[in-house]
Amino acid sequence: MKVFAYVLIRTQPGTSHQIVALRSMPGVVSAHSVFGRFDAVLFVSADNVEQLSQRVYEILAKQPNVVKVETLVCMPSPTEEPVTHKKEEIKLVTSFHCPSCRALNEVDALVCSYCGYRFR
């Protein structure tokens, strides 16, 4: 099962472009410069957690301007069970508006279900 992680990186001022240039490395799905507490975010994929750890280390070990790294490993999605639909009987209902309150009522109704108006 594939493992994914967001790698949040703080760099020396003005050097986040070096991290974003790593988007061509194997396992890096996307890389972006960002504003906020971190300067760059990488989205990394791997076949397992060990490989993910190794990839993150390989990506960042050669980067002298990295100050801080925080890795957020994505939780696996629960497998969805197939949805079984019950066959429901379709009932066609013809309705009309009550002359008193304009609420919808079934054709066979004798009294408005909303205001109590008696139909003739």
Chimera marker file (.cmm) of the C-alpha trace (Angstrom):
<marker_set name="trace">
<marker id="1" x="0.000" y="0.000" z="0.000" r="1" g="1" b="0" radius="0.5"/>
<marker id="2" x="1.359" y="3.421" z="-0.969" r="1" g="1" b="0" radius="0.5"/>
<marker id="3" x="2.299" y="5.821" z="1.813" r="1" g="1" b="0" radius="0.5"/>
<marker id="4" x="2.065" y="9.601" z="1.415" r="1" g="1" b="0" radius="0.5"/>
<marker id="5" x="3.433" y="12.454" z="3.503" r="1" g="1" b="0" radius="0.5"/>
<marker id="6" x="3.518" y="16.219" z="3.533" r="1" g="1" b="0" radius="0.5"/>
<marker id="7" x="6.993" y="17.473" z="4.367" r="1" g="1" b="0" radius="0.5"/>
<marker id="8" x="6.920" y="20.990" z="5.835" r="1" g="1" b="0" radius="0.5"/>
<marker id="9" x="10.274" y="22.750" z="5.517" r="1" g="1" b="0" radius="0.5"/>
<marker id="10" x="11.657" y="25.954" z="6.995" r="1" g="1" b="0" radius="0.5"/>
<marker id="11" x="14.712" y="27.291" z="5.146" r="1" g="1" b="0" radius="0.5"/>
<marker id="12" x="17.186" y="30.128" z="5.416" r="1" g="1" b="0" radius="0.5"/>
<marker id="13" x="15.563" y="33.333" z="4.061" r="1" g="1" b="0" radius="0.5"/>
<marker id="14" x="15.330" y="33.406" z="0.271" r="1" g="1" b="0" radius="0.5"/>
<marker id="15" x="16.295" y="29.774" z="-0.323" r="1" g="1" b="0" radius="0.5"/>
<marker id="16" x="12.930" y="27.980" z="-0.565" r="1" g="1" b="0" radius="0.5"/>
<marker id="17" x="13.294" y="27.866" z="-4.363" r="1" g="1" b="0" radius="0.5"/>
<marker id="18" x="16.058" y="25.257" z="-3.885" r="1" g="1" b="0" radius="0.5"/>
<marker id="19" x="13.585" y="22.960" z="-2.154" r="1" g="1" b="0" radius="0.5"/>
<marker id="20" x="10.911" y="23.505" z="-4.791" r="1" g="1" b="0" radius="0.5"/>
<marker id="21" x="13.468" y="22.539" z="-7.449" r="1" g="1" b="0" radius="0.5"/>
<marker id="22" x="13.493" y="19.046" z="-5.899" r="1" g="1" b="0" radius="0.5"/>
<marker id="23" x="10.106" y="18.280" z="-7.486" r="1" g="1" b="0" radius="0.5"/>
<marker id="24" x="11.917" y="16.247" z="-10.141" r="1" g="1" b="0" radius="0.5"/>
<marker id="25" x="13.320" y="13.753" z="-7.595" r="1" g="1" b="0" radius="0.5"/>
<marker id="26" x="11.781" y="10.267" z="-7.467" r="1" g="1" b="0" radius="0.5"/>
<marker id="27" x="8.935" y="10.089" z="-4.986" r="1" g="1" b="0" radius="0.5"/>
<marker id="28" x="8.271" y="13.828" z="-4.900" r="1" g="1" b="0" radius="0.5"/>
<marker id="29" x="4.720" y="14.240" z="-6.169" r="1" g="1" b="0" radius="0.5"/>
<marker id="30" x="4.630" y="18.023" z="-5.824" r="1" g="1" b="0" radius="0.5"/>
<marker id="31" x="6.628" y="20.856" z="-4.258" r="1" g="1" b="0" radius="0.5"/>
<marker id="32" x="5.514" y="24.398" z="-3.479" r="1" g="1" b="0" radius="0.5"/>
<marker id="33" x="6.815" y="27.543" z="-1.825" r="1" g="1" b="0" radius="0.5"/>
<marker id="34" x="4.347" y="28.730" z="0.790" r="1" g="1" b="0" radius="0.5"/>
<marker id="35" x="3.758" y="31.660" z="3.122" r="1" g="1" b="0" radius="0.5"/>
<marker id="36" x="3.486" y="31.123" z="6.863" r="1" g="1" b="0" radius="0.5"/>
<marker id="37" x="5.455" y="29.271" z="9.494" r="1" g="1" b="0" radius="0.5"/>
<marker id="38" x="7.149" y="27.103" z="6.836" r="1" g="1" b="0" radius="0.5"/>
<marker id="39" x="8.738" y="28.131" z="3.535" r="1" g="1" b="0" radius="0.5"/>
<marker id="40" x="8.119" y="25.048" z="1.380" r="1" g="1" b="0" radius="0.5"/>
<marker id="41" x="5.894" y="21.977" z="1.306" r="1" g="1" b="0" radius="0.5"/>
<marker id="42" x="6.697" y="18.709" z="-0.457" r="1" g="1" b="0" radius="0.5"/>
<marker id="43" x="4.172" y="15.948" z="-1.083" r="1" g="1" b="0" radius="0.5"/>
<marker id="44" x="6.102" y="12.666" z="-1.115" r="1" g="1" b="0" radius="0.5"/>
<marker id="45" x="5.003" y="9.107" z="-1.907" r="1" g="1" b="0" radius="0.5"/>
<marker id="46" x="6.640" y="5.749" z="-1.197" r="1" g="1" b="0" radius="0.5"/>
<marker id="47" x="5.780" y="2.056" z="-1.126" r="1" g="1" b="0" radius="0.5"/>
<marker id="48" x="6.121" y="1.797" z="2.670" r="1" g="1" b="0" radius="0.5"/>
<marker id="49" x="7.032" y="3.850" z="5.742" r="1" g="1" b="0" radius="0.5"/>
<marker id="50" x="10.704" y="2.802" z="5.695" r="1" g="1" b="0" radius="0.5"/>
<marker id="51" x="11.081" y="3.888" z="2.089" r="1" g="1" b="0" radius="0.5"/>
<marker id="52" x="9.285" y="7.144" z="2.889" r="1" g="1" b="0" radius="0.5"/>
<marker id="53" x="11.696" y="7.857" z="5.727" r="1" g="1" b="0" radius="0.5"/>
<marker id="54" x="14.655" y="7.115" z="3.467" r="1" g="1" b="0" radius="0.5"/>
<marker id="55" x="13.320" y="9.349" z="0.691" r="1" g="1" b="0" radius="0.5"/>
<marker id="56" x="12.742" y="12.288" z="3.026" r="1" g="1" b="0" radius="0.5"/>
<marker id="57" x="16.264" y="11.888" z="4.379" r="1" g="1" b="0" radius="0.5"/>
<marker id="58" x="17.761" y="11.685" z="0.857" r="1" g="1" b="0" radius="0.5"/>
<marker id="59" x="15.827" y="14.740" z="-0.271" r="1" g="1" b="0" radius="0.5"/>
<marker id="60" x="16.851" y="16.926" z="2.650" r="1" g="1" b="0" radius="0.5"/>
<marker id="61" x="20.308" y="15.628" z="3.600" r="1" g="1" b="0" radius="0.5"/>
<marker id="62" x="21.982" y="17.528" z="0.751" r="1" g="1" b="0" radius="0.5"/>
<marker id="63" x="20.188" y="20.808" z="1.474" r="1" g="1" b="0" radius="0.5"/>
<marker id="64" x="22.416" y="23.065" z="3.623" r="1" g="1" b="0" radius="0.5"/>
<marker id="65" x="19.770" y="25.810" z="3.939" r="1" g="1" b="0" radius="0.5"/>
<marker id="66" x="17.157" y="23.655" z="5.689" r="1" g="1" b="0" radius="0.5"/>
<marker id="67" x="16.499" y="24.917" z="9.213" r="1" g="1" b="0" radius="0.5"/>
<marker id="68" x="13.555" y="22.755" z="10.308" r="1" g="1" b="0" radius="0.5"/>
<marker id="69" x="11.566" y="19.837" z="8.901" r="1" g="1" b="0" radius="0.5"/>
<marker id="70" x="8.206" y="18.480" z="9.993" r="1" g="1" b="0" radius="0.5"/>
<marker id="71" x="6.818" y="15.374" z="8.289" r="1" g="1" b="0" radius="0.5"/>
<marker id="72" x="3.092" y="14.668" z="8.300" r="1" g="1" b="0" radius="0.5"/>
<marker id="73" x="2.435" y="11.064" z="7.286" r="1" g="1" b="0" radius="0.5"/>
<marker id="74" x="-1.045" y="10.652" z="5.790" r="1" g="1" b="0" radius="0.5"/>
<marker id="75" x="-3.425" y="8.196" z="7.401" r="1" g="1" b="0" radius="0.5"/>
<marker id="76" x="-4.672" y="5.432" z="5.109" r="1" g="1" b="0" radius="0.5"/>
<marker id="77" x="-8.250" y="5.851" z="3.948" r="1" g="1" b="0" radius="0.5"/>
<marker id="78" x="-10.707" y="3.262" z="5.227" r="1" g="1" b="0" radius="0.5"/>
<marker id="79" x="-11.791" y="0.911" z="2.515" r="1" g="1" b="0" radius="0.5"/>
<marker id="80" x="-15.272" y="1.601" z="1.352" r="1" g="1" b="0" radius="0.5"/>
<marker id="81" x="-17.742" y="-1.221" z="1.475" r="1" g="1" b="0" radius="0.5"/>
<marker id="82" x="-19.834" y="-1.656" z="-1.629" r="1" g="1" b="0" radius="0.5"/>
<marker id="83" x="-23.155" y="0.099" z="-1.302" r="1" g="1" b="0" radius="0.5"/>
<marker id="84" x="-26.138" y="-2.130" z="-1.841" r="1" g="1" b="0" radius="0.5"/>
<marker id="85" x="-29.255" y="-0.344" z="-2.928" r="1" g="1" b="0" radius="0.5"/>
<marker id="86" x="-32.623" y="-1.684" z="-1.969" r="1" g="1" b="0" radius="0.5"/>
<marker id="87" x="-35.081" y="-1.749" z="-4.766" r="1" g="1" b="0" radius="0.5"/>
<marker id="88" x="-37.806" y="0.612" z="-3.748" r="1" g="1" b="0" radius="0.5"/>
<marker id="89" x="-41.269" y="0.667" z="-5.155" r="1" g="1" b="0" radius="0.5"/>
<marker id="90" x="-41.887" y="3.825" z="-7.097" r="1" g="1" b="0" radius="0.5"/>
<marker id="91" x="-45.175" y="5.450" z="-6.265" r="1" g="1" b="0" radius="0.5"/>
<marker id="92" x="-46.384" y="8.236" z="-8.473" r="1" g="1" b="0" radius="0.5"/>
<marker id="93" x="-48.312" y="10.895" z="-6.625" r="1" g="1" b="0" radius="0.5"/>
<marker id="94" x="-50.312" y="13.577" z="-8.311" r="1" g="1" b="0" radius="0.5"/>
<marker id="95" x="-50.712" y="16.675" z="-6.224" r="1" g="1" b="0" radius="0.5"/>
<marker id="96" x="-52.367" y="20.062" z="-6.322" r="1" g="1" b="0" radius="0.5"/>
<marker id="97" x="-52.105" y="23.336" z="-4.417" r="1" g="1" b="0" radius="0.5"/>
<marker id="98" x="-54.603" y="24.130" z="-1.674" r="1" g="1" b="0" radius="0.5"/>
<marker id="99" x="-56.663" y="27.182" z="-2.686" r="1" g="1" b="0" radius="0.5"/>
<marker id="100" x="-56.365" y="28.544" z="0.860" r="1" g="1" b="0" radius="0.5"/>
<marker id="101" x="-52.664" y="28.196" z="1.735" r="1" g="1" b="0" radius="0.5"/>
<marker id="102" x="-51.052" y="26.949" z="-1.521" r="1" g="1" b="0" radius="0.5"/>
<marker id="103" x="-49.590" y="23.849" z="0.235" r="1" g="1" b="0" radius="0.5"/>
<marker id="104" x="-49.244" y="20.710" z="-1.901" r="1" g="1" b="0" radius="0.5"/>
<marker id="105" x="-51.808" y="17.981" z="-1.301" r="1" g="1" b="0" radius="0.5"/>
<marker id="106" x="-52.427" y="14.593" z="-2.882" r="1" g="1" b="0" radius="0.5"/>
<marker id="107" x="-55.279" y="14.390" z="-5.400" r="1" g="1" b="0" radius="0.5"/>
<marker id="108" x="-57.366" y="12.057" z="-3.204" r="1" g="1" b="0" radius="0.5"/>
<marker id="109" x="-57.071" y="14.276" z="-0.105" r="1" g="1" b="0" radius="0.5"/>
<marker id="110" x="-60.305" y="15.549" z="1.449" r="1" g="1" b="0" radius="0.5"/>
<marker id="111" x="-58.642" y="18.040" z="3.822" r="1" g="1" b="0" radius="0.5"/>
<marker id="112" x="-55.464" y="20.167" z="3.398" r="1" g="1" b="0" radius="0.5"/>
<marker id="113" x="-52.734" y="18.602" z="5.503" r="1" g="1" b="0" radius="0.5"/>
<marker id="114" x="-51.319" y="22.047" z="6.319" r="1" g="1" b="0" radius="0.5"/>
<marker id="115" x="-54.233" y="24.440" z="6.994" r="1" g="1" b="0" radius="0.5"/>
<marker id="116" x="-57.219" y="22.071" z="7.357" r="1" g="1" b="0" radius="0.5"/>
<marker id="117" x="-59.151" y="23.506" z="4.392" r="1" g="1" b="0" radius="0.5"/>
<marker id="118" x="-61.906" y="21.080" z="3.234" r="1" g="1" b="0" radius="0.5"/>
<marker id="119" x="-61.852" y="20.278" z="-0.461" r="1" g="1" b="0" radius="0.5"/>
<marker id="120" x="-65.164" y="19.697" z="-2.312" r="1" g="1" b="0" radius="0.5"/>
<link id1="1" id2="2" r="1" g="1" b="0" radius="0.2"/>
<link id1="2" id2="3" r="1" g="1" b="0" radius="0.2"/>
<link id1="3" id2="4" r="1" g="1" b="0" radius="0.2"/>
<link id1="4" id2="5" r="1" g="1" b="0" radius="0.2"/>
<link id1="5" id2="6" r="1" g="1" b="0" radius="0.2"/>
<link id1="6" id2="7" r="1" g="1" b="0" radius="0.2"/>
<link id1="7" id2="8" r="1" g="1" b="0" radius="0.2"/>
<link id1="8" id2="9" r="1" g="1" b="0" radius="0.2"/>
<link id1="9" id2="10" r="1" g="1" b="0" radius="0.2"/>
<link id1="10" id2="11" r="1" g="1" b="0" radius="0.2"/>
<link id1="11" id2="12" r="1" g="1" b="0" radius="0.2"/>
<link id1="12" id2="13" r="1" g="1" b="0" radius="0.2"/>
<link id1="13" id2="14" r="1" g="1" b="0" radius="0.2"/>
<link id1="14" id2="15" r="1" g="1" b="0" radius="0.2"/>
<link id1="15" id2="16" r="1" g="1" b="0" radius="0.2"/>
<link id1="16" id2="17" r="1" g="1" b="0" radius="0.2"/>
<link id1="17" id2="18" r="1" g="1" b="0" radius="0.2"/>
<link id1="18" id2="19" r="1" g="1" b="0" radius="0.2"/>
<link id1="19" id2="20" r="1" g="1" b="0" radius="0.2"/>
<link id1="20" id2="21" r="1" g="1" b="0" radius="0.2"/>
<link id1="21" id2="22" r="1" g="1" b="0" radius="0.2"/>
<link id1="22" id2="23" r="1" g="1" b="0" radius="0.2"/>
<link id1="23" id2="24" r="1" g="1" b="0" radius="0.2"/>
<link id1="24" id2="25" r="1" g="1" b="0" radius="0.2"/>
<link id1="25" id2="26" r="1" g="1" b="0" radius="0.2"/>
<link id1="26" id2="27" r="1" g="1" b="0" radius="0.2"/>
<link id1="27" id2="28" r="1" g="1" b="0" radius="0.2"/>
<link id1="28" id2="29" r="1" g="1" b="0" radius="0.2"/>
<link id1="29" id2="30" r="1" g="1" b="0" radius="0.2"/>
<link id1="30" id2="31" r="1" g="1" b="0" radius="0.2"/>
<link id1="31" id2="32" r="1" g="1" b="0" radius="0.2"/>
<link id1="32" id2="33" r="1" g="1" b="0" radius="0.2"/>
<link id1="33" id2="34" r="1" g="1" b="0" radius="0.2"/>
<link id1="34" id2="35" r="1" g="1" b="0" radius="0.2"/>
<link id1="35" id2="36" r="1" g="1" b="0" radius="0.2"/>
<link id1="36" id2="37" r="1" g="1" b="0" radius="0.2"/>
<link id1="37" id2="38" r="1" g="1" b="0" radius="0.2"/>
<link id1="38" id2="39" r="1" g="1" b="0" radius="0.2"/>
<link id1="39" id2="40" r="1" g="1" b="0" radius="0.2"/>
<link id1="40" id2="41" r="1" g="1" b="0" radius="0.2"/>
<link id1="41" id2="42" r="1" g="1" b="0" radius="0.2"/>
<link id1="42" id2="43" r="1" g="1" b="0" radius="0.2"/>
<link id1="43" id2="44" r="1" g="1" b="0" radius="0.2"/>
<link id1="44" id2="45" r="1" g="1" b="0" radius="0.2"/>
<link id1="45" id2="46" r="1" g="1" b="0" radius="0.2"/>
<link id1="46" id2="47" r="1" g="1" b="0" radius="0.2"/>
<link id1="47" id2="48" r="1" g="1" b="0" radius="0.2"/>
<link id1="48" id2="49" r="1" g="1" b="0" radius="0.2"/>
<link id1="49" id2="50" r="1" g="1" b="0" radius="0.2"/>
<link id1="50" id2="51" r="1" g="1" b="0" radius="0.2"/>
<link id1="51" id2="52" r="1" g="1" b="0" radius="0.2"/>
<link id1="52" id2="53" r="1" g="1" b="0" radius="0.2"/>
<link id1="53" id2="54" r="1" g="1" b="0" radius="0.2"/>
<link id1="54" id2="55" r="1" g="1" b="0" radius="0.2"/>
<link id1="55" id2="56" r="1" g="1" b="0" radius="0.2"/>
<link id1="56" id2="57" r="1" g="1" b="0" radius="0.2"/>
<link id1="57" id2="58" r="1" g="1" b="0" radius="0.2"/>
<link id1="58" id2="59" r="1" g="1" b="0" radius="0.2"/>
<link id1="59" id2="60" r="1" g="1" b="0" radius="0.2"/>
<link id1="60" id2="61" r="1" g="1" b="0" radius="0.2"/>
<link id1="61" id2="62" r="1" g="1" b="0" radius="0.2"/>
<link id1="62" id2="63" r="1" g="1" b="0" radius="0.2"/>
<link id1="63" id2="64" r="1" g="1" b="0" radius="0.2"/>
<link id1="64" id2="65" r="1" g="1" b="0" radius="0.2"/>
<link id1="65" id2="66" r="1" g="1" b="0" radius="0.2"/>
<link id1="66" id2="67" r="1" g="1" b="0" radius="0.2"/>
<link id1="67" id2="68" r="1" g="1" b="0" radius="0.2"/>
<link id1="68" id2="69" r="1" g="1" b="0" radius="0.2"/>
<link id1="69" id2="70" r="1" g="1" b="0" radius="0.2"/>
<link id1="70" id2="71" r="1" g="1" b="0" radius="0.2"/>
<link id1="71" id2="72" r="1" g="1" b="0" radius="0.2"/>
<link id1="72" id2="73" r="1" g="1" b="0" radius="0.2"/>
<link id1="73" id2="74" r="1" g="1" b="0" radius="0.2"/>
<link id1="74" id2="75" r="1" g="1" b="0" radius="0.2"/>
<link id1="75" id2="76" r="1" g="1" b="0" radius="0.2"/>
<link id1="76" id2="77" r="1" g="1" b="0" radius="0.2"/>
<link id1="77" id2="78" r="1" g="1" b="0" radius="0.2"/>
<link id1="78" id2="79" r="1" g="1" b="0" radius="0.2"/>
<link id1="79" id2="80" r="1" g="1" b="0" radius="0.2"/>
<link id1="80" id2="81" r="1" g="1" b="0" radius="0.2"/>
<link id1="81" id2="82" r="1" g="1" b="0" radius="0.2"/>
<link id1="82" id2="83" r="1" g="1" b="0" radius="0.2"/>
<link id1="83" id2="84" r="1" g="1" b="0" radius="0.2"/>
<link id1="84" id2="85" r="1" g="1" b="0" radius="0.2"/>
<link id1="85" id2="86" r="1" g="1" b="0" radius="0.2"/>
<link id1="86" id2="87" r="1" g="1" b="0" radius="0.2"/>
<link id1="87" id2="88" r="1" g="1" b="0" radius="0.2"/>
<link id1="88" id2="89" r="1" g="1" b="0" radius="0.2"/>
<link id1="89" id2="90" r="1" g="1" b="0" radius="0.2"/>
<link id1="90" id2="91" r="1" g="1" b="0" radius="0.2"/>
<link id1="91" id2="92" r="1" g="1" b="0" radius="0.2"/>
<link id1="92" id2="93" r="1" g="1" b="0" radius="0.2"/>
<link id1="93" id2="94" r="1" g="1" b="0" radius="0.2"/>
<link id1="94" id2="95" r="1" g="1" b="0" radius="0.2"/>
<link id1="95" id2="96" r="1" g="1" b="0" radius="0.2"/>
<link id1="96" id2="97" r="1" g="1" b="0" radius="0.2"/>
<link id1="97" id2="98" r="1" g="1" b="0" radius="0.2"/>
<link id1="98" id2="99" r="1" g="1" b="0" radius="0.2"/>
<link id1="99" id2="100" r="1" g="1" b="0" radius="0.2"/>
<link id1="100" id2="101" r="1" g="1" b="0" radius="0.2"/>
<link id1="101" id2="102" r="1" g="1" b="0" radius="0.2"/>
<link id1="102" id2="103" r="1" g="1" b="0" radius="0.2"/>
<link id1="103" id2="104" r="1" g="1" b="0" radius="0.2"/>
<link id1="104" id2="105" r="1" g="1" b="0" radius="0.2"/>
<link id1="105" id2="106" r="1" g="1" b="0" radius="0.2"/>
<link id1="106" id2="107" r="1" g="1" b="0" radius="0.2"/>
<link id1="107" id2="108" r="1" g="1" b="0" radius="0.2"/>
<link id1="108" id2="109" r="1" g="1" b="0" radius="0.2"/>
<link id1="109" id2="110" r="1" g="1" b="0" radius="0.2"/>
<link id1="110" id2="111" r="1" g="1" b="0" radius="0.2"/>
<link id1="111" id2="112" r="1" g="1" b="0" radius="0.2"/>
<link id1="112" id2="113" r="1" g="1" b="0" radius="0.2"/>
<link id1="113" id2="114" r="1" g="1" b="0" radius="0.2"/>
<link id1="114" id2="115" r="1" g="1" b="0" radius="0.2"/>
<link id1="115" id2="116" r="1" g="1" b="0" radius="0.2"/>
<link id1="116" id2="117" r="1" g="1" b="0" radius="0.2"/>
<link id1="117" id2="118" r="1" g="1" b="0" radius="0.2"/>
<link id1="118" id2="119" r="1" g="1" b="0" radius="0.2"/>
<link id1="119" id2="120" r="1" g="1" b="0" radius="0.2"/>
</marker_set>
